[in-house]
Amino acid sequence: MAILGSAFRSVAARFLKLPRKKNGIRVERNVEMRTRDGVILIADRYFPKDGKPRPTVLVRSPYGRGFLLAFSAALLAERGLTVVVQSVRATDGSGGVFDPVRQERADGADAVHWVRDQPWFGGKLYLFGGSYLGFTAWAIATECPELVDGAAITVSQANFGDALLEGGGLAQFTALNWTRQMHDSITSGTSPFFGGKPVNPATFMHLPVGTMDQAAFGATESWWQDWVNRRDLADPWWRAMDFSAGVTALRAPTLLIAGWQDLFLPYQLEDLTRRLEAGLPTWITVGPWEHGGPGGLFEGQRQAIEFLSGLAHDDPRGPVERAPLRLYVQGADEWRTFDNWPPKGTSTQEYHLHGGGALREDRAPEGTGSSAYVYDPADPTPSLYGPVTMPQKSRDLSPYDHRSDVVSFTTGFLSEDLEIIGPVSVDLFVRTDNSHFDLYVALAEVNEKGTAQFVSSGYRRIEPGPLEADGSRRVTIPCWPTAWRFAVRRKLRIYVASACFPRYARNLGTGEPMATGTAMVKTRVEVLHDALHPSLVRVSHQPAGYRHPPER
């Protein structure tokens, strides 16, 4: 056992903006637990120095047991809890083979029963984790929800496959960078937070996608092969990573933290809605954060520590006092609270695509109206911004204005502020010369200088299907929900393209399997916008003149 230094905890408290506690704590390192199939998993245990049985927080991580986890564990321990930080299979000293997410149900349940059998367990068990650590928490909530007394889950969701195979494609940038991160960590025995190398941008052009792991880091990785070969979420193979049942099975108080530009946001809001509709005690904060950015990372840790320590000591103060939703309105720089998602009091506003690149509230007139572009998979439309695992430098989408494979539609200057809070979606009527294509849309705010700032986006992979008599088909593209105030003298703009590369794997246009395809075919996409083909953008907005009072 070793005493964790007071200076360490002071630094942690300062970063997380938490008051310091002077209670002494200790750490027991490399504690072994044997799983039902005989694999040894390694954990560190943080606890108050008196050693008495305490309420226990379980954290299960593939990213090592140090860094921010050690900060959080120490701060929870000095608030009177025991914290177990366990490394999942094949990571940071734990045995076994790494099979991402699929292994976490059984191992998580084993860890819960092991904790409850220890003499230091104080009768209450809480879950804590973000991103992958959130998946491990939802896995436990699915397997043994009745044994959990509370959970704090940040920037994560219950069904891993939804985000990985987003829109029917592949979240390639995130998936390949994470695969390299974990491959390098496991093979070198080091934390993926330090010394990891991002994928060389040129590697994303490699074909076929099935050998992209070889191109990225010189090895074939089993889970990458599964992800690119198993393209149907209805395949029973994916069930081991679907913890949707745990969302409502977990009856205990649950805190969620999300970011408007986080890659799990829409799915996390779906988890929230299911819990609220079931009448389960749930609170969420959605801030102006990207996945892994410091703002959301520290805020998530801070709120989780306050929430779990409050539950452990039956302290009603903290998130449980406020409304279920706490949302940051981008562009207004204000926090708001609501009781439901989507918030009550909003209405749907439609902006219709018109000829000449116009975007208007009235429907397009009768007659032929269309805008066309040609998508070339050899030169795919680039990702400029969007929810991925790495914070990005710029939200400027203006370079799309100079590409021939993008069409855009823009409103006039707004005469008053427009505030949208809720879902965003786009309906497009399209006609193509190829039945295999993708659609990507991005909503932007355009300032008086003409700079287009990213607000929201959506993506769909389109498979062959029935067509209308004129050869067209209607496609609805759900976009990232948002809370955004478009200021007066700003414009709304919607961009339409057939790639957002390498955020999503490009569509080669041939219908070949993603894992093996190498041939490429160009596709001409015609976006129709007339009375018979009302292509439009749909947003949720506050009524004119209405302003919800900002949070105090």
C-alpha positions as CSV (number, residue, x, y, z in Angstrom):
1,M,0.0,0.0,0.0
2,A,1.1,3.6,-0.7
3,I,-0.1,7.0,0.5
4,L,-1.1,9.2,-2.4
5,G,0.5,12.6,-2.1
6,S,-1.5,15.7,-1.0
7,A,0.1,17.8,-3.7
8,F,-1.1,15.3,-6.4
9,R,-4.7,15.7,-5.1
10,S,-4.4,19.5,-4.9
11,V,-3.4,19.7,-8.6
12,A,-6.3,17.4,-9.5
13,A,-8.8,19.4,-7.5
14,R,-7.6,22.6,-9.2
15,F,-7.9,21.2,-12.7
16,L,-11.4,19.9,-11.9
17,K,-12.5,23.0,-10.0
18,L,-13.4,21.1,-6.9
19,P,-12.9,22.0,-3.2
20,R,-10.1,20.2,-1.5
21,K,-10.8,17.7,1.2
22,K,-8.1,16.9,3.8
23,N,-9.1,13.3,4.4
24,G,-6.1,11.0,4.0
25,I,-6.3,8.2,1.5
26,R,-4.3,5.1,0.5
27,V,-3.8,3.1,-2.7
28,E,-3.5,-0.6,-3.1
29,R,-2.0,-1.4,-6.5
30,N,-2.1,-4.4,-8.8
31,V,-5.0,-6.1,-7.1
32,E,-5.9,-9.3,-8.9
33,M,-9.4,-10.6,-9.9
34,R,-10.0,-13.9,-11.6
35,T,-12.8,-14.0,-14.2
36,R,-15.1,-16.9,-14.7
37,D,-12.9,-18.3,-17.5
38,G,-9.7,-18.0,-15.5
39,V,-8.3,-14.7,-16.8
40,I,-6.6,-12.4,-14.2
41,L,-7.6,-8.7,-14.4
42,I,-5.5,-6.1,-12.6
43,A,-6.9,-3.2,-10.6
44,D,-5.8,-0.3,-8.3
45,R,-8.0,0.4,-5.2
46,Y,-8.2,3.9,-3.7
47,F,-9.7,4.2,-0.2
48,P,-9.8,6.4,2.9
49,K,-6.9,5.6,5.2
50,D,-9.1,4.3,8.0
51,G,-9.7,1.2,5.9
52,K,-13.4,0.9,6.9
53,P,-16.0,-0.6,4.5
54,R,-17.2,2.2,2.2
55,P,-19.5,2.7,-0.7
56,T,-17.6,1.7,-3.8
57,V,-17.1,3.1,-7.3
58,L,-16.1,0.7,-10.1
59,V,-14.3,2.0,-13.1
60,R,-13.2,-0.4,-15.9
61,S,-10.8,1.0,-18.5
62,P,-8.7,-0.1,-21.5
63,Y,-6.6,3.1,-21.2
64,G,-4.5,2.3,-18.2
65,R,-5.1,3.2,-14.5
66,G,-3.2,6.5,-14.3
67,F,-3.7,9.9,-15.8
68,L,-7.1,11.5,-15.2
69,L,-8.5,8.3,-13.7
70,A,-6.0,8.5,-10.8
71,F,-7.0,12.1,-10.2
72,S,-10.7,11.2,-10.1
73,A,-10.2,8.1,-8.0
74,A,-8.1,10.1,-5.4
75,L,-10.7,12.8,-5.2
76,L,-13.5,10.4,-4.7
77,A,-11.6,8.5,-2.0
78,E,-10.9,11.6,0.0
79,R,-14.7,12.2,-0.1
80,G,-15.2,8.9,1.7
81,L,-15.6,6.3,-1.1
82,T,-13.6,3.3,-2.2
83,V,-12.7,3.4,-5.9
84,V,-11.7,0.3,-7.9
85,V,-10.0,1.1,-11.3
86,Q,-9.7,-2.1,-13.2
87,S,-7.9,-2.6,-16.5
88,V,-9.9,-4.6,-19.1
89,R,-8.5,-7.7,-20.8
90,A,-5.1,-7.5,-22.4
91,T,-4.5,-3.9,-21.2
92,D,-2.1,-2.5,-18.6
93,G,-1.2,-5.8,-17.0
94,S,-4.5,-7.6,-17.3
95,G,-4.5,-11.0,-19.0
96,G,-6.5,-12.3,-21.9
97,V,-7.2,-11.2,-25.5
98,F,-8.6,-7.8,-26.3
99,D,-12.0,-8.1,-28.0
100,P,-13.3,-4.5,-27.9
101,V,-16.6,-4.0,-26.1
102,R,-17.8,-7.6,-26.7
103,Q,-15.9,-8.9,-23.6
104,E,-17.3,-6.4,-21.2
105,R,-20.6,-8.0,-20.2
106,A,-19.2,-11.1,-18.5
107,D,-16.1,-9.4,-17.2
108,G,-18.1,-6.5,-15.9
109,A,-20.6,-8.8,-14.1
110,D,-17.7,-10.7,-12.6
111,A,-16.1,-7.5,-11.4
112,V,-19.4,-6.4,-9.7
113,H,-19.7,-9.7,-7.8
114,W,-16.1,-9.7,-6.8
115,V,-16.4,-6.2,-5.4
116,R,-19.5,-7.1,-3.4
117,D,-17.6,-10.1,-1.9
118,Q,-14.8,-8.0,-0.5
119,P,-14.5,-7.1,3.2
120,W,-14.0,-3.4,2.3
121,F,-17.3,-3.2,0.3
122,G,-19.7,-0.8,2.1
123,G,-23.0,-2.0,0.7
124,K,-23.5,0.5,-2.2
125,L,-22.0,0.2,-5.7
126,Y,-21.6,3.0,-8.3
127,L,-20.4,3.0,-11.9
128,F,-18.2,5.7,-13.4
129,G,-16.7,6.1,-16.9
130,G,-16.5,8.0,-20.2
131,S,-16.2,6.9,-23.8
132,Y,-15.1,3.2,-23.8
133,L,-15.4,3.3,-20.0
134,G,-19.0,4.3,-20.5
135,F,-19.6,1.2,-22.6
136,T,-18.2,-0.9,-19.7
137,A,-20.7,0.8,-17.4
138,W,-23.7,0.1,-19.7
139,A,-22.5,-3.5,-20.0
140,I,-22.8,-3.9,-16.3
141,A,-26.2,-2.1,-16.3
142,T,-27.4,-4.7,-18.8
143,E,-26.1,-7.8,-16.9
144,C,-26.8,-6.9,-13.3
145,P,-28.7,-3.6,-13.0
146,E,-30.2,-4.6,-9.6
147,L,-26.7,-4.5,-8.1
148,V,-26.0,-0.9,-9.1
149,D,-26.9,2.1,-6.9
150,G,-26.0,4.9,-9.3
151,A,-24.0,5.7,-12.4
152,A,-22.1,8.7,-13.9
153,I,-21.5,8.1,-17.7
154,T,-19.8,10.7,-19.8
155,V,-19.6,11.0,-23.6
156,S,-20.7,7.5,-24.3
157,Q,-23.8,5.5,-25.4
158,A,-25.4,2.1,-24.9
159,N,-25.0,0.6,-28.4
160,F,-21.5,0.7,-29.7
161,G,-22.5,-0.4,-33.3
162,D,-24.7,2.6,-33.9
163,A,-21.8,5.1,-33.9
164,L,-19.3,2.8,-35.6
165,L,-21.5,2.0,-38.6
166,E,-23.1,5.4,-38.5
167,G,-25.6,6.0,-41.4
168,G,-24.9,2.6,-42.8
169,G,-21.3,3.4,-43.6
170,L,-18.1,3.3,-41.4
171,A,-16.8,6.0,-39.1
172,Q,-13.4,5.4,-40.7
173,F,-11.3,8.2,-39.2
174,T,-12.3,7.4,-35.6
175,A,-12.3,3.6,-36.1
176,L,-8.8,3.4,-37.6
177,N,-7.1,5.9,-35.3
178,W,-8.6,4.2,-32.3
179,T,-7.5,0.8,-33.7
180,R,-4.0,2.0,-34.1
181,Q,-4.0,3.6,-30.6
182,M,-5.1,0.4,-29.0
183,H,-2.9,-1.9,-31.1
184,D,0.2,0.2,-30.2
185,S,-0.8,0.3,-26.6
186,I,-1.3,-3.4,-26.2
187,T,1.8,-4.4,-28.2
188,S,4.1,-1.9,-26.4
189,G,2.5,-2.2,-22.9
190,T,2.3,1.6,-22.6
191,S,-0.7,3.9,-22.0
192,P,-2.5,5.0,-25.3
193,F,-2.6,8.5,-23.9
194,F,1.2,8.9,-24.3
195,G,3.4,8.3,-27.3
196,G,0.6,7.2,-29.6
197,K,0.9,8.1,-33.3
198,P,-2.1,9.2,-35.4
199,V,-2.7,7.4,-38.6
200,N,-0.8,8.9,-41.6
201,P,-3.5,10.9,-43.6
202,A,-2.4,9.2,-46.8
203,T,-3.3,5.8,-45.3
204,F,-7.0,6.6,-45.5
205,M,-6.8,6.5,-49.3
206,H,-5.5,2.9,-49.1
207,L,-7.6,0.2,-50.7
208,P,-9.1,-2.2,-50.0
209,V,-10.4,-1.1,-46.6
210,G,-9.9,-4.6,-45.3
211,T,-6.1,-4.3,-45.4
212,M,-6.1,-0.7,-44.1
213,D,-4.9,-2.0,-40.7
214,Q,-1.8,-3.4,-42.4
215,A,-1.2,-0.1,-44.1
216,A,-1.6,1.9,-40.9
217,F,0.5,-0.1,-38.5
218,G,1.8,-3.2,-40.3
219,A,-0.4,-5.8,-38.6
220,T,-3.8,-7.4,-39.1
221,E,-6.1,-6.6,-36.2
222,S,-9.0,-9.0,-35.5
223,W,-11.6,-6.4,-34.5
224,W,-10.9,-4.2,-37.6
225,Q,-11.5,-7.2,-39.7
226,D,-14.8,-7.8,-38.0
227,W,-15.9,-4.2,-38.3
228,V,-15.3,-3.9,-42.0
229,N,-16.6,-7.4,-42.9
230,R,-19.8,-7.4,-40.8
231,R,-21.8,-4.6,-42.3
232,D,-25.3,-5.4,-41.0
233,L,-26.1,-4.4,-37.4
234,A,-28.9,-7.1,-37.5
235,D,-26.1,-9.7,-37.6
236,P,-26.2,-11.5,-34.2
237,W,-22.5,-10.9,-33.8
238,W,-23.3,-7.3,-32.9
239,R,-25.6,-8.2,-30.0
240,A,-22.6,-8.6,-27.6
241,M,-22.0,-4.9,-28.0
242,D,-25.6,-3.7,-27.7
243,F,-26.4,-2.7,-24.1
244,S,-29.6,-0.9,-24.9
245,A,-31.5,-3.1,-22.5
246,G,-29.4,-1.6,-19.7
247,V,-30.7,1.9,-20.4
248,T,-34.1,1.2,-18.7
249,A,-33.1,-1.8,-16.7
250,L,-30.9,0.4,-14.6
251,R,-33.3,2.0,-12.2
252,A,-30.7,3.9,-10.1
253,P,-30.0,7.6,-10.4
254,T,-27.8,8.3,-13.5
255,L,-25.8,11.3,-14.6
256,L,-24.9,11.8,-18.2
257,I,-22.4,14.3,-19.7
258,A,-22.4,15.0,-23.5
259,G,-21.0,17.5,-26.0
260,W,-22.7,19.1,-29.0
261,Q,-19.8,18.0,-31.2
262,D,-19.2,14.6,-29.6
263,L,-19.4,11.6,-31.8
264,F,-21.8,9.8,-29.4
265,L,-24.2,12.7,-28.9
266,P,-27.4,11.7,-30.8
267,Y,-27.3,8.2,-29.4
268,Q,-26.6,9.5,-25.9
269,L,-29.7,11.7,-26.2
270,E,-31.7,8.7,-27.3
271,D,-30.6,6.9,-24.1
272,L,-31.6,10.0,-22.1
273,T,-35.1,10.1,-23.7
274,R,-35.7,6.4,-23.0
275,R,-34.9,6.9,-19.4
276,L,-37.0,10.0,-19.0
277,E,-39.9,8.4,-20.7
278,A,-39.6,5.4,-18.3
279,G,-39.6,7.8,-15.3
280,L,-36.1,7.0,-14.3
281,P,-34.0,9.6,-12.4
282,T,-31.6,10.9,-15.0
283,W,-29.8,14.2,-15.6
284,I,-27.7,15.4,-18.5
285,T,-25.4,18.3,-19.3
286,V,-24.6,19.0,-23.0
287,G,-21.8,21.5,-23.5
288,P,-19.9,23.1,-26.4
289,W,-17.4,20.2,-26.4
290,E,-15.8,17.8,-28.8
291,H,-14.9,14.2,-27.8
292,G,-11.7,14.2,-25.7
293,G,-11.5,18.0,-25.5
294,P,-10.3,19.3,-22.1
295,G,-13.5,21.4,-21.4
296,G,-15.9,18.4,-21.5
297,L,-13.3,16.0,-20.0
298,F,-12.8,18.1,-16.9
299,E,-16.5,19.0,-16.5
300,G,-17.5,15.4,-16.8
301,Q,-15.0,14.4,-14.1
302,R,-16.1,17.2,-11.8
303,Q,-19.8,16.6,-12.1
304,A,-19.3,12.8,-11.7
305,I,-17.3,13.2,-8.5
306,E,-19.9,15.6,-7.0
307,F,-22.8,13.4,-8.1
308,L,-21.4,10.1,-6.8
309,S,-20.1,11.4,-3.6
310,G,-23.5,13.0,-3.0
311,L,-25.3,9.7,-3.6
312,A,-22.9,7.9,-1.3
313,H,-23.6,10.3,1.5
314,D,-27.3,10.8,0.8
315,D,-26.6,14.5,0.0
316,P,-29.5,15.9,-2.1
317,R,-27.4,18.8,-3.3
318,G,-25.9,18.8,-6.8
319,P,-27.4,17.8,-10.2
320,V,-30.4,16.1,-8.6
321,E,-31.7,19.5,-7.5
322,R,-32.0,20.9,-11.1
323,A,-34.0,20.1,-14.2
324,P,-33.1,16.9,-16.1
325,L,-31.5,18.8,-19.0
326,R,-28.8,21.5,-18.8
327,L,-27.8,22.7,-22.3
328,Y,-25.3,25.2,-23.6
329,V,-26.7,27.4,-26.4
330,Q,-23.9,27.9,-28.8
331,G,-23.7,31.4,-30.4
332,A,-25.6,32.8,-27.4
333,D,-23.0,31.7,-24.8
334,E,-25.8,30.8,-22.3
335,W,-26.7,27.7,-20.3
336,R,-30.4,26.7,-20.2
337,T,-32.3,24.1,-18.3
338,F,-35.2,22.0,-19.6
339,D,-37.4,19.1,-18.4
340,N,-37.6,17.2,-21.7
341,W,-35.8,16.4,-24.9
342,P,-36.6,17.8,-27.3
343,P,-37.5,20.8,-25.2
344,K,-41.2,21.6,-25.0
345,G,-42.2,25.0,-26.5
346,T,-40.2,24.5,-29.7
347,S,-41.7,24.2,-33.1
348,T,-40.5,22.9,-36.5
349,Q,-39.2,25.3,-39.1
350,E,-38.6,24.2,-42.7
351,Y,-36.2,25.9,-45.1
352,H,-36.7,24.7,-48.7
353,L,-34.1,24.4,-51.3
354,H,-34.6,26.6,-54.4
355,G,-32.9,27.2,-57.7
356,G,-29.9,29.5,-57.8
357,G,-28.6,28.1,-54.5
358,A,-31.4,29.8,-52.4
359,L,-32.7,28.5,-49.1
360,R,-36.2,29.9,-48.2
361,E,-39.1,29.3,-45.9
362,D,-41.6,29.1,-48.8
363,R,-41.8,26.0,-51.0
364,A,-40.2,25.9,-54.4
365,P,-42.5,26.6,-57.4
366,E,-43.8,24.1,-59.9
367,G,-41.5,23.2,-62.8
368,T,-38.1,21.6,-63.1
369,G,-35.6,22.6,-60.5
370,S,-32.4,20.8,-59.7
371,S,-28.7,21.2,-58.9
372,A,-26.2,18.6,-59.8
373,Y,-22.6,17.6,-59.1
374,V,-20.3,14.7,-59.9
375,Y,-18.7,12.7,-57.1
376,D,-15.3,11.1,-57.8
377,P,-14.2,8.5,-55.2
378,A,-10.6,9.0,-56.4
379,D,-10.9,12.6,-55.2
380,P,-13.5,12.4,-52.4
381,T,-15.0,15.5,-50.8
382,P,-12.9,16.1,-47.7
383,S,-13.9,16.3,-44.1
384,L,-13.5,19.8,-42.9
385,Y,-15.0,19.5,-39.4
386,G,-17.3,17.0,-37.6
387,P,-17.6,14.8,-34.5
388,V,-14.6,12.5,-34.3
389,T,-12.3,11.3,-31.5
390,M,-9.8,14.2,-31.9
391,P,-10.3,17.9,-31.2
392,Q,-10.1,19.9,-34.4
393,K,-8.7,23.4,-35.1
394,S,-11.3,25.0,-37.3
395,R,-15.0,24.9,-38.0
396,D,-14.7,26.8,-41.2
397,L,-16.6,25.1,-44.1
398,S,-15.9,27.8,-46.6
399,P,-13.5,25.7,-48.7
400,Y,-16.6,23.7,-49.8
401,D,-17.7,26.8,-51.7
402,H,-14.8,26.2,-54.1
403,R,-15.4,22.5,-54.9
404,S,-17.4,21.3,-57.9
405,D,-18.5,18.2,-56.0
406,V,-20.6,20.2,-53.5
407,V,-23.8,22.2,-53.9
408,S,-25.0,24.7,-51.4
409,F,-28.2,26.6,-50.6
410,T,-28.2,29.8,-48.5
411,T,-30.8,32.1,-46.9
412,G,-30.8,35.8,-47.0
413,F,-29.5,37.8,-44.0
414,L,-31.7,37.1,-40.9
415,S,-33.7,40.1,-39.7
416,E,-33.7,38.8,-36.1
417,D,-32.0,36.2,-34.0
418,L,-33.0,32.6,-34.8
419,E,-32.5,30.0,-32.0
420,I,-32.7,26.3,-32.7
421,I,-32.7,23.8,-30.0
422,G,-33.5,20.2,-30.9
423,P,-33.2,17.7,-33.8
424,V,-32.0,18.7,-37.3
425,S,-32.8,16.7,-40.4
426,V,-32.7,17.1,-44.2
427,D,-35.0,15.7,-46.8
428,L,-33.5,15.4,-50.2
429,F,-35.1,14.2,-53.5
430,V,-32.2,12.9,-55.6
431,R,-31.7,11.3,-59.0
432,T,-28.4,9.6,-59.8
433,D,-26.8,7.5,-62.5
434,N,-25.5,5.0,-60.0
435,S,-27.5,3.1,-57.4
436,H,-24.5,3.0,-54.9
437,F,-23.8,6.4,-53.4
438,D,-23.6,8.4,-50.2
439,L,-25.2,11.7,-49.1
440,Y,-23.6,14.1,-46.7
441,V,-25.1,17.3,-45.5
442,A,-23.8,20.1,-43.3
443,L,-25.6,23.0,-41.8
444,A,-23.6,26.2,-41.3
445,E,-23.9,29.8,-40.1
446,V,-22.5,32.3,-42.5
447,N,-21.3,35.7,-41.2
448,E,-21.2,39.0,-43.0
449,K,-17.7,38.2,-44.3
450,G,-19.0,35.0,-46.0
451,T,-17.3,32.6,-43.6
452,A,-19.3,29.4,-43.1
453,Q,-19.1,28.0,-39.5
454,F,-20.1,24.4,-38.9
455,V,-23.3,23.8,-36.9
456,S,-24.5,20.3,-37.6
457,S,-24.1,17.5,-40.1
458,G,-25.6,14.2,-41.2
459,Y,-24.6,11.2,-43.4
460,R,-26.3,8.3,-45.1
461,R,-25.0,5.4,-47.2
462,I,-27.6,4.7,-49.9
463,E,-28.2,1.2,-51.2
464,P,-30.2,0.2,-54.3
465,G,-33.9,0.5,-53.8
466,P,-37.2,1.4,-55.4
467,L,-37.4,4.6,-57.4
468,E,-40.3,6.9,-58.4
469,A,-41.5,6.9,-61.9
470,D,-39.2,9.9,-62.7
471,G,-36.2,8.0,-61.4
472,S,-35.9,10.0,-58.2
473,R,-35.9,8.8,-54.6
474,R,-36.5,10.7,-51.3
475,V,-33.8,10.4,-48.6
476,T,-34.1,11.6,-45.1
477,I,-30.8,12.4,-43.3
478,P,-30.9,12.8,-39.5
479,C,-28.3,15.3,-38.4
480,W,-26.6,16.0,-35.1
481,P,-29.0,17.7,-32.7
482,T,-27.9,21.1,-31.6
483,A,-28.6,24.2,-29.6
484,W,-27.5,27.2,-31.6
485,R,-28.4,30.9,-31.9
486,F,-28.1,32.3,-35.4
487,A,-27.5,36.0,-34.8
488,V,-29.2,38.8,-36.7
489,R,-27.4,39.6,-40.0
490,R,-26.3,35.9,-40.3
491,K,-27.3,33.4,-42.9
492,L,-28.1,29.7,-42.8
493,R,-26.4,27.5,-45.4
494,I,-26.8,23.8,-46.2
495,Y,-24.0,21.9,-48.1
496,V,-24.8,18.7,-50.0
497,A,-22.1,16.3,-51.1
498,S,-21.5,12.5,-51.4
499,A,-18.5,12.2,-49.2
500,C,-17.0,13.5,-46.0
501,F,-13.6,11.8,-46.2
502,P,-11.9,10.4,-44.2
503,R,-14.5,10.9,-41.4
504,Y,-16.5,8.3,-43.3
505,A,-15.2,5.6,-45.5
506,R,-15.8,6.7,-49.1
507,N,-18.3,5.0,-51.3
508,L,-16.5,3.5,-54.3
509,G,-19.7,3.4,-56.3
510,T,-19.5,-0.3,-57.4
511,G,-21.4,-2.1,-54.7
512,E,-18.4,-4.3,-54.0
513,P,-18.0,-5.3,-50.3
514,M,-16.3,-2.6,-48.3
515,A,-13.6,-4.9,-47.1
516,T,-12.4,-6.0,-50.6
517,G,-13.6,-3.4,-53.1
518,T,-10.9,-1.5,-55.1
519,A,-12.6,-0.5,-58.3
520,M,-14.1,3.1,-58.4
521,V,-16.9,4.7,-60.4
522,K,-17.9,8.3,-60.5
523,T,-21.5,9.2,-59.7
524,R,-23.6,12.1,-60.9
525,V,-26.1,13.3,-58.3
526,E,-28.9,15.6,-59.1
527,V,-30.7,17.2,-56.2
528,L,-34.3,18.0,-57.1
529,H,-36.0,21.1,-55.6
530,D,-39.4,21.9,-57.0
531,A,-43.1,21.6,-56.0
532,L,-43.1,17.9,-56.6
533,H,-39.7,17.3,-55.0
534,P,-39.7,19.6,-51.8
535,S,-36.1,19.1,-50.6
536,L,-35.7,20.9,-47.3
537,V,-33.9,21.4,-44.0
538,R,-36.0,20.9,-40.9
539,V,-34.9,22.4,-37.5
540,S,-36.5,22.9,-34.1
541,H,-36.7,26.5,-33.0
542,Q,-38.0,28.7,-30.3
543,P,-41.1,30.8,-31.2
544,A,-40.5,34.3,-32.4
545,G,-39.8,36.7,-29.5
546,Y,-39.5,33.8,-27.0
547,R,-36.4,33.6,-24.8
548,H,-36.0,31.0,-22.1
549,P,-34.4,32.6,-19.1
550,P,-30.7,31.6,-18.9
551,E,-29.6,29.4,-16.0
552,R,-28.7,31.3,-12.9
